[in-house]
Structures are given as structure tokens and as C-alpha cells.
């Protein structure tokens, strides 16, 4: 089982701290849990959180030993990290663990030297501070998360869920990640390069939401679904539909549909032996050439290579578990 260690650095951001357990704890692979998640902190017990809360963390930094993935969640302390935490992170990185941060956890990784010469992000109000204090880090300010290989970082709050879903998708494929997203009532696919929802005009009333229209469209991805049809289902104009889609998903309606279709194609490639042409048809991408083009853009692999790589990965995972 893939072991995930989550480090709580006081004062912890309580919301961030819950995300890894929520996402990885819901990931089932072949009907069995895909991850074991343990939370640790330098001084186990009641840990201060931002605001008035205290969080009970029963484990110490020993959770890092043997962990395949180590995640530092958000903290209100962006300087002078506990040397024991920094040493544990350096040791995990040296042992080959995958390292990740959520929100201001990036400041802890930076203090450990794990972001030197790498791209990284953090919650947008603190991007300039991260870049100024750690000039060896290439800070990407306005994205949801950055995947720099074995070290990853995300923006704040819900972007942490996007990062964890990305990790599940990388480990076990789109079908498992999308199942987790559905349980968490999260958007199935938000990619790291999407912008953070920084300062802007006040949001429109949530009395009008496109959630039902998106769910309706997900059940018809193999159909054309022009903008007019989506607008008719939502009982609104195309202009309002486009504006609300951007507000709710960060994408235009057509871009959102394309991303959902590519993700559906990934699920079919992973879970079925359908020919590439049929995968393209059932996912709504139309042709094998279109599927090949968009999959290469997304993951850098042709459909056949993606299917082969996924199955080899699965076989290797079963071998390690055995």
C-alpha cells in the first residue's frame, strides 16, 4: 500500500490538513484502499491551528520513515521552521520519497532547500514573499499547482485537493481519481496551469449554478453538445453560460468539454480493451487522430502508449504489493 505522511507544522491551516486524508482515504484500487495516511508533527498532541482551533495529532515525525509521499500542509508560520521538520524532509527526499506542499507549506520545503532550482507555487497572497525570500526558487504565482517531478506544490485551500487528485490520477489513473472527486463533490479535472481565483469582482449569486448542466453534459460526452444546446439546458443565454462556466470552473464551456472528453478517453483506455477508434467515439473526440492529438498534448503519450504504460504501472504495483 502507498504510504502517505502528512506533516502538520504549527499553527496548521486546519482545512488544508484534512485534504490528504479526505482524498487519499477515499481512493479504492480494485476494491481495496490504495493509500495509508498518517499525520505527524514534531510534538504530538494538541497542535495550534490558525484561528481558535486546536487539532489533535497523535503521531510524531516518525511517520515520515518509509513513506512513499510526504506532504506539508499549510501553516501560519512561514519562517523559522522547526529544524526537526526540515531534517525529516531532507531525509525523505534523499530516500526517494515524493515530496509535496499545500498552500504555505511551500515555505517549509523552501527552507529545507528542496525547492532550489525548481518551479513551485503557493497561495497567491504569498507568492511575492516566497520569491523574494528564496531567489533560487522559480515561483509560478498564478497557477493551481506545479508538478516538478518528485517535488510538487499547490496554491491554497481547494487547490490542495486538485493537487491530491492529481497525485491519485498519476498513481492509479483517471477512473480512480474521478471516483474520489465524485465522492468529494469536487470538480473531476482542474489542471495545474489553471489560474488561481485571485482578487476580482464579487461573485454572482450562487442561486444560479451550472452544476446540473455539467452533470447532464457528462452523461452525453459522446454527443456534439454545441453551446446553444448547453445554454438551452441551463435556461440561459450563451453569453451568460460562458461567463458562469468561467466563474465556476475557470474554463470556457468548450474547453471544459474537451478536458472531460480527454479524461473519459483515459478511463476507457485504462479500463477496457476497446480499439482506439471506439475510445475516440465513446469519449466524444470523434476520431483516432483527434484522440491522439489531445492525449499527446495532455500527457505526452499516444493512446496505445498510454494504455501500455498504465498496464505496466499496474503490474509493477501488484508486484511490489506481493
LINURJO-V368155 format. One record per pair of residues at least 24 apart in sequence whose C-alpha atoms are under 7 Angstrom apart, sorted by the first residue. I is the first residue (numbers start at 1). J is the second residue. Records with the same first field share a line. If there is no record, write none. Layout:
# LINURJO-V368155
I = J, J
This chain:
# LINURJO-V368155
1 = 34, 35, 36, 321
2 = 34, 35, 36, 68
3 = 35, 36, 37, 67, 68, 69
4 = 35, 36, 37, 38, 67, 68, 69, 70
5 = 37, 38, 39, 63, 64, 67, 69, 70, 71
6 = 38, 39, 40, 70, 71, 72
7 = 39, 40, 41, 71, 72, 73
8 = 39, 40, 41, 72, 73
9 = 41, 75
10 = 47, 48, 49, 75, 77
11 = 48, 49, 50, 75, 76, 77
12 = 48, 49, 50, 74, 75, 76
13 = 49, 50, 74, 75, 76
14 = 49
15 = 157
16 = 73, 74, 102, 157, 160
17 = 73
19 = 160, 161
20 = 164
23 = 164, 165, 180
26 = 180
27 = 176, 180
28 = 176
29 = 176
38 = 63
42 = 84, 85
50 = 76
64 = 88, 92
67 = 97
68 = 97, 98
69 = 97, 98, 99
70 = 97, 98, 99, 100
71 = 99, 100, 101
72 = 100, 101, 102, 105
73 = 101, 102, 103, 105
74 = 102, 103, 104, 105
75 = 104, 105
78 = 104, 107
81 = 108
86 = 112
98 = 150, 151
99 = 150, 151, 152
100 = 151, 152, 153
101 = 152, 153, 154
102 = 153, 154, 155, 156, 160
103 = 154, 155, 156, 157
106 = 153
110 = 134
118 = 148
119 = 146, 148
120 = 146, 153
121 = 145, 146, 153, 154, 155
122 = 153, 154, 155, 156
123 = 155, 156
124 = 155, 198
142 = 195, 196
143 = 192, 193, 194, 195, 196
144 = 192, 193, 194, 195, 196
145 = 192, 193
146 = 192
162 = 190
174 = 263, 266, 267
175 = 267
210 = 234
221 = 261, 283, 284
222 = 281, 282, 283, 284
223 = 284
261 = 285
262 = 294, 295
269 = 307
270 = 307, 310
276 = 303
